[in-house]
Amino acid sequence: MVRKAKAAGFARVERLDWGERRRVADDLEVEVAPAQRVSGWNVNSYVLSAGGVRVFFGGEARDLEPLRRYRSQAPPVDIALLPIDGARFLGSKLVMDAGDALDAARILGARVLVPIHYALRSVPVLLQTRGSDVELRTLARTVPDLDVVCLTPGERWHDGERT
């Protein structure tokens, strides 16, 4: 990935391991949080901290156990961005489904869950997607103290307001 980023024109590129942090601006810190290992490769999640707000981004999050271990050593996050489509490739689970994402948000202590990764379409036999924003909203009705914010492409959300 470092090579690809440099080839794309990024001058300052650094590889970080699970648990490492970097301050990338005066009030912005990035922390690499563990996700899972797939075929010998580490999958990362990230926690962005700025202005007293902690945002968890798990673009390829699949397993809950790494989140439990992370949370046992870290303060809660305010917002969790998590996949919900439950994509499976040739039967192997790639990312969380809606129920997993709700569990993950609770584990992380998030007050807000923003679902991502749910626009993929199934490709018979190869790729199956099982979760949806509709399913997430239905399941979320049973989770007190968690707001689910489903954004449309290009829509902004700032301090609880859509813009």
C-alpha positions as CSV (number, residue, x, y, z in Angstrom):
1,M,0.0,0.0,0.0
2,V,2.9,2.4,0.7
3,R,4.2,1.9,-2.8
4,K,0.8,2.5,-4.3
5,A,0.2,5.7,-2.2
6,K,3.6,7.1,-3.3
7,A,2.9,6.2,-6.9
8,A,-0.4,8.1,-6.6
9,G,1.6,11.2,-5.6
10,F,1.4,11.2,-1.8
11,A,4.8,12.4,-0.5
12,R,4.3,11.6,3.2
13,V,3.5,7.9,3.6
14,E,4.1,5.8,6.6
15,R,3.2,2.2,7.4
16,L,1.7,1.8,10.9
17,D,1.1,-1.4,12.9
18,W,-1.9,-2.2,15.1
19,G,-1.9,0.1,18.2
20,E,0.3,2.8,16.7
21,R,-0.8,6.4,16.5
22,R,0.2,9.5,14.6
23,R,-0.7,13.1,15.0
24,V,-1.4,14.3,11.4
25,A,-2.5,17.8,12.2
26,D,-2.6,20.0,15.3
27,D,-5.9,18.5,16.5
28,L,-6.1,15.3,14.5
29,E,-4.7,11.9,15.6
30,V,-5.0,8.6,13.8
31,E,-4.8,5.3,15.6
32,V,-4.6,2.0,13.9
33,A,-7.0,-0.5,15.6
34,P,-6.8,-4.2,15.0
35,A,-9.4,-5.9,12.8
36,Q,-8.7,-9.4,11.6
37,R,-6.1,-11.4,9.8
38,V,-7.0,-12.7,6.3
39,S,-4.7,-15.0,4.4
40,G,-1.8,-13.8,6.5
41,W,-2.5,-10.1,6.0
42,N,-3.7,-7.7,8.8
43,V,-6.9,-5.8,8.1
44,N,-6.9,-2.4,9.9
45,S,-9.6,-0.3,11.4
46,Y,-8.9,3.3,12.4
47,V,-9.8,5.7,15.2
48,L,-9.7,9.4,14.3
49,S,-9.6,11.8,17.3
50,A,-10.1,15.5,17.0
51,G,-11.7,18.2,19.2
52,G,-12.5,15.6,21.8
53,V,-14.5,13.4,19.4
54,R,-13.4,9.8,18.6
55,V,-14.6,8.3,15.4
56,F,-14.0,4.6,14.6
57,F,-13.8,3.6,11.0
58,G,-14.0,-0.1,10.2
59,G,-14.2,-0.2,6.5
60,E,-13.5,-4.0,6.3
61,A,-14.5,-4.9,9.9
62,R,-15.7,-8.4,10.2
63,D,-15.0,-9.9,13.6
64,L,-16.2,-8.7,17.0
65,E,-13.3,-10.1,19.1
66,P,-10.7,-7.7,18.0
67,L,-13.1,-4.9,18.9
68,R,-13.6,-6.3,22.4
69,R,-9.8,-6.5,22.9
70,Y,-9.4,-3.0,21.6
71,R,-12.2,-1.6,23.8
72,S,-10.8,-3.3,26.9
73,Q,-7.7,-1.0,26.5
74,A,-9.2,2.1,25.0
75,P,-11.9,4.7,25.9
76,P,-15.2,4.6,24.1
77,V,-15.7,6.1,20.7
78,D,-18.4,8.6,19.9
79,I,-19.2,7.6,16.3
80,A,-18.7,4.2,14.6
81,L,-18.6,3.9,10.8
82,L,-19.1,0.2,10.1
83,P,-20.0,-2.1,7.2
84,I,-23.5,-3.7,7.3
85,D,-23.9,-5.7,4.0
86,G,-22.5,-9.0,5.4
87,A,-20.7,-9.6,2.1
88,R,-19.6,-13.1,1.5
89,F,-17.2,-14.2,-1.3
90,L,-17.6,-17.9,-2.3
91,G,-19.3,-18.4,1.1
92,S,-16.5,-16.8,3.2
93,K,-17.6,-13.8,5.3
94,L,-15.8,-10.6,4.2
95,V,-17.5,-7.9,6.4
96,M,-20.1,-7.5,9.1
97,D,-23.8,-7.6,8.7
98,A,-26.3,-5.2,10.3
99,G,-26.6,-7.2,13.5
100,D,-22.8,-7.5,13.9
101,A,-22.5,-3.7,13.3
102,L,-25.0,-3.0,16.1
103,D,-23.1,-5.3,18.4
104,A,-19.8,-3.6,17.4
105,A,-21.1,-0.2,18.0
106,R,-22.2,-1.2,21.5
107,I,-18.8,-2.9,22.2
108,L,-17.1,0.3,21.1
109,G,-19.4,2.5,23.3
110,A,-20.5,4.5,20.3
111,R,-23.5,6.9,20.6
112,V,-23.9,7.0,16.8
113,L,-23.6,4.3,14.1
114,V,-23.1,5.4,10.5
115,P,-23.5,2.4,8.2
116,I,-21.2,2.0,5.3
117,H,-20.5,-0.7,2.7
118,Y,-24.1,-1.6,1.8
119,A,-24.4,-0.7,-1.9
120,L,-22.8,-3.9,-3.2
121,R,-25.0,-6.1,-5.3
122,S,-24.9,-9.9,-5.1
123,V,-23.3,-11.8,-7.9
124,P,-24.7,-15.3,-7.9
125,V,-22.3,-17.9,-6.5
126,L,-19.4,-15.5,-6.2
127,L,-20.6,-12.6,-4.0
128,Q,-23.6,-12.6,-1.6
129,T,-24.7,-9.5,0.3
130,R,-27.2,-10.1,3.1
131,G,-27.5,-6.8,5.1
132,S,-29.2,-3.6,4.3
133,D,-30.0,-0.2,5.8
134,V,-33.6,-1.2,6.2
135,E,-32.6,-4.3,8.2
136,L,-30.2,-2.1,10.3
137,R,-33.0,0.4,11.1
138,T,-35.3,-2.4,12.1
139,L,-32.8,-4.0,14.4
140,A,-31.7,-0.6,15.9
141,R,-35.1,0.0,17.3
142,T,-34.2,-2.4,20.1
143,V,-30.9,-0.7,20.9
144,P,-31.4,2.2,23.4
145,D,-28.9,5.1,23.4
146,L,-27.7,4.5,19.8
147,D,-28.6,6.7,16.9
148,V,-28.3,5.2,13.5
149,V,-27.5,7.8,10.8
150,C,-27.9,6.5,7.2
151,L,-26.5,9.1,4.8
152,T,-27.1,9.2,1.1
153,P,-24.0,9.6,-1.2
154,G,-22.7,13.2,-0.9
155,E,-24.9,14.0,2.2
156,R,-23.1,15.6,5.1
157,W,-23.8,15.1,8.8
158,H,-22.3,17.6,11.3
159,D,-23.2,17.8,15.0
160,G,-26.3,15.8,14.5
161,E,-27.6,17.9,11.6
162,R,-27.8,16.8,7.9
163,T,-26.5,19.2,5.3
